[in-house]
Amino acid sequence: MSEQKSGPLAGQRIVEFDAIGPVPLAGMILSDLGAEIVRIGRPGNAARANSGANAILMRGRHTVELDLKDRAQRDQAMALVAQADALLEGQRPGVMERLGLGPDDCLARNRRLVYGRMTGWGQNGPLSQSAGHDIDYIAITGALGAMGRAGEPPMPPLNLVGDYGGGTMFLALGVVAAMLSTKSTGKGQIVDAAMTDGAAVLMSMFYAFHQAGMWTTDREANLLDGGTPYYRCYACADRGYMAVGAIEPQFFALLLDKLDLAAGDFPQNDRTCWPAMVKAFETAFATRTRDEWTSYFEGGDACVAPVLSIAEAPGHHHNAARQTFAEYDGVIQPMPAPRFSATPAAIGESGVLTIEDALSRWG
């Protein structure tokens, strides 16, 4: 019997083929939301599937080791797919087809299957067979070119925009949407999630701003790219930083008041005043430590917050109150999100299974 999981996706079964980048995070999120997921990993890798650097991304699902180049073991994988509601894979286009586990093969065996495919460039197009990583995918969408300091090379935003924002989230949304469609149509389908497509969608507002003449192609020259004095970070006396996001006039007025700066000296949207405004803000924030400024601004509406490190963030009292982070299996990690009133998400059990056990659990 399958484990009883909570969450809005409880009862949904997903096969996740081992991959890097967006697929493991998608599997983690869907598992947190209640889906029962069996990961198919390469032989010899199961022991590290839920340990070390993999401890968070691989949480909440069981791993089965199969050599997919072996026909008998490939057939065992297909037997699992036959009982699944959805499948996640992140191979280069054509790899799953060559293994005999492509969409045509799987949908012939399970007509209700949602076949979720994750790539950087997409399943077709001139670059579809080329290697790449997050930085390459967001480079051609305009996202990377909009980030960083003026006159310097663009700064990669970790791999949050391509892999995870443009990849994981669109794959997870696409799979859930397709599973909803299956409930009404009785038919599965292929979800072609490309990081280039997803990252482009994430840039929608900025493309709208640009076409409306409200966004230039110069970095540090726009509202949300550090170009405005009231939407950027400032160094403190201890070399900590405070993040300022006082965009609305009423919040900007509060910011000036808290910094003891005269509103008449700093018209918010007069660009000729911005250099002086930056200098004034720099001078003010340099007079106290980050923690002193945090206490001073906290609870107000000036839109100022401390810039915390990965080591510090779990201990922040707001995160602690909401249990945004918690220790699970001896590892401090982000807890499931979003939150549901009737079907709460939770981290499920994980571990290694034999293929026979996996099939039995879904039998």
N, C-alpha and C positions, 0 to 999 in steps of 0.2 A: 504493500500500500504506500501511496505517496505521503510525505509529511503534510500536516495540516498547517498551511501558512495563512497569515492575515494579509490585509492590503487589498486595494481595489482590483488587482490583477490575480487574486487568488483563484486557483483552478486552471489558469493558463499554463501550458507547457511549452517550453522553448528549448531548442537545441542550439548551443553556442559553439561554433567551431573556433578553436584556438587562434588568436590573432593578436596584434599589438595595436596601440593607439586607441581609437574611439570604441572599438568593439567591447573590450573588457569593461569600460566604464558604462556602456549601454547595458551590458549584462548585469552589472552591479545595481544600476538604478532600477531596471525592470524586476530584478529579484527582490530588491528592497520594497517594491510596490506589490509584491505578493506572487509574482510568477515563479513557478518551479522550473529551474533551469539546470540542464545537464550540459557541462562543458566537455567537448571532445578534444583531448590534448594529445600531443605526440608522446610516444613511448619514452619512459625515463624522465618525464617532466612533472609527473603528478606530485612527487614528493615536495616540490617547491611551489606548487600551484597556490598554496594559501599561506606562504611564509615570506619573511623578508620584505623586499620591495613589492611583492605581490599581495601582501596581507590584506590591503584595503580593496584594491580593484577586483580581486578574485573572491571577495567574501560572498557568503550567502548561497553558493551553489556547489553542486558536486561535480567532480571531474572524473572522466572515464578515459583511460589510455587506449588509443587505437591507432594502428598503422594503416592509414587510408590507402596506401599503395598496395596493400594486401587485399585481394578480392573478398576473402571471407570476412575480414574485419570491416571492409567497406560495406558489405551487406549488413553487418551488424549495426553500423551507423545508420544505414537506410531504414532498418527496422525501427530504430528510435525515432527517426524523422517521420515515419509513417504514423506515429502516435502523437506527434507534436502539433501545436497550434501555430508555431512560428519557428523560424531559423534565423540565426545571425552568422554572417561570415564576412571576412575582411581581406580576402585574397585578391591578387591582381586579376583583372578580367580574364576568364578562360581557364583558370586553374581548377575551379570546382567542376567545370564541365569535363576537363581531362581526367578527373578522378571519378567521374560517373556520378557526381553528386550535385550537378548543376540544376538550375530551376526546372528544366524540362523533365529530367529524371525524377526529381523529388515531387513535382506537382502531378506527374503521372501516377505516383504511388500514393499521394495524399492531396486530393483536389482542393482541400480547404486550407492548405498550408500558406502562410505568409512568409515569403522568402526575402529576408532583409539583407541587402548587399551594401557594404561600406567600402568606398575607395576614396582616394584623394581627387582624382580627375574625373571619375564617373565611369560607367560601363562602356561608353563610346566617346568619340571625339579624337582629334589628332594626338593628344597626349595620353590617352587612356592606357597605353602599354608602357609608359615611362615611369621610372621610379621617382619618388618625391617624398617630402615630409611637410609638416604643417607650414613651415616658413615659405615653402614653394607655392603651396596652394593659396595661401592668403596674399601672396605677392601679386598674383594675376587678378585678384578681385578688387584691388584698390585699398584693401584694409591695411596691409603692411605699410604702404606708401603714405598713409595718413598718420602714422604713429612715430613718435620720437622727437628729438630736439631739432630745431631749425639749423640747417647747415651741417648736420651730422647724418650718418647712415641711419635708416629706420631701425627702431629697436623692437626685436621680437617680443610679443606680449605673452611670454611663456609659450605653451602650446594650447592656450585656452580658446583662441578664436577659430583655428582650423580644426584641429583634432576634436576638441570637446564641444565648443559652441556650434560650429558649422558641421561637425561630424556626428558626435554622440547624440546630441539633442535632436537633430533631425532624423537620425536613424531610429531612435526610441519613439519619437512622435509618429514617424511614418509607419512603424510596425504596429503600434497601438491603433492608429487610424485604420490600417488595413485589416486588423483583427475585428474592429467594429464593423467594417464593411462586410466581412465574411459572415457575420451573424445574420445579416439581412439578405445577402446574395447567395450564400452557400458555397462561394468560390474564393479560393485564395488568389494571391497575385504577387508580383515581384516589386520590392521597394528598392529603387536605385538611389541610394544616398551618396552624394559626392560632397566632399568638403569644400570644393570650389563653389558649388551651388549654394550650400548652406551659409558659407561665409559671405557670399554676395547678398543673400537675404538679410543677414545681420546688418549689412551696410545700408539697408533701405532708407533709413532716415537721412543719412549723410548724402546719398545720391539725390534725395529730394531737396535737401538744403542746397546742394551744389547747383542743381538746375534752376533753383529759385534765386540764385545769386547770393545765397547766405553762407556759402562755404567755399573757401579758396583751396587750391591744391598745394599751397604753402603750409608746411608744418608749423606749429606754434603760432598760428595766425587766426584761429577759430575758437568758437565758444567752448568746445569740450576737449580740445587737444593741448591744453596748457597755454593757449594764446591769451586768455583773459586773466587778469590778476586775481579775480575772485573764483577761479576754478583751476587750482593747481596746488602744489605742496610747498611748504616753507620749512626751512631748517630752524631748529630751536637751539637753545644755549648748549644743550648736551649732544648736539648733532642728531637728535631724534627729529622726526618730521610730523607736521600737522597737515591734514588734508582739508582744504577749504573748497566748499561748493555752494557759495552764497549767490546763486543765480537770480532768484526773484528779488525785486526791489526791496521788499520788506525785510528779507533775510540779509540782504546786503547792508541795509541801514543798521540792523542789529550788529553785524560784523564790525562796521566802523565804530559804533558806539562802544562795543566791548574792547576795541583796540585804542580807544580814546583818540580817534581821528575825526576831524570835523567834516561833516557831510558836504559842506559847501566847497571844500578843497578838492573833493574827489567825486565828480559826477560819474556815475557808474558806467555809462556807455559812451563817454567822450574818450575816444582812443588817444587823443593827444595827451591825456592825463595818465594814461596807463603806465608809462615808464616810471613816473613819479609815484604812482600808486603801488607798483611792485616794490620799489625801494622802501616805501613807508611800511609796507607789510613785512618785508624782510627784516627791517630794523626792529619792528615791534616783536615779531616772533622770536628773534634772537635774544630777547631779554629774559626769557624763562625757559625752563626745561619742558620737554614734551609732556611729562606727567603733570607738571604744574598747569600748563595750558589745558590739558584734558580736564582737570578738576574745575578750572575756571569756566570752560565753555559747556561742560556736560549738562544736559537737561534743558538747554536753551534752543532757540531756533536759528542760530547763526550758521548752522550747517558746517560745523568744524569737528573733525574727529582725528584721533591719533592714528598714525600709520604703524601698524603692528607687524611683527615678523611672524613667520610660521610657528615659531616656538612660543610666541606670546599669545597669539589669537585664541587658542582653546581656553586660556585662563581669564579672558576678558569677562567681566561680570555679566554683561548682557548675553554673551554667548553661553556662559555657564547657566544663567537663569532659564534660557530656552533649551538648554542641553543640545546646542548646535554641534558640539563635539562631546564625545564620551569615550571611555576606555572599553574596548570590546576585544576579547581574546588577547588581552595584554597590550593592545595597541591603541593609542589615542587617534581617533579618526572622526571624520564628519558623519553625523547621523543621517538617516533617510530624510529626504525632502522631495516634494512638499508634504504638508501634513493634512490628514483627512479626519473628519469628525466621526464618521461611522465605520470606516475601514482603515484603521491606522496601519501605516507602513512599519516594517520591522526587519531587522537583519535575520535571515534564516540560517539554518545549519549548513555547514560545508564539510567537505572531506573528499575522499577518494572512493569510488565505487568500481566494481567490475561491471562490464557491460551486461552481464546476466542480472545483476542486482538492479541496474538502472532500468532494464526492460521490465523486470518484475514489479518495480515500484510504479511503473506506468501501466501495468497490465490491468 
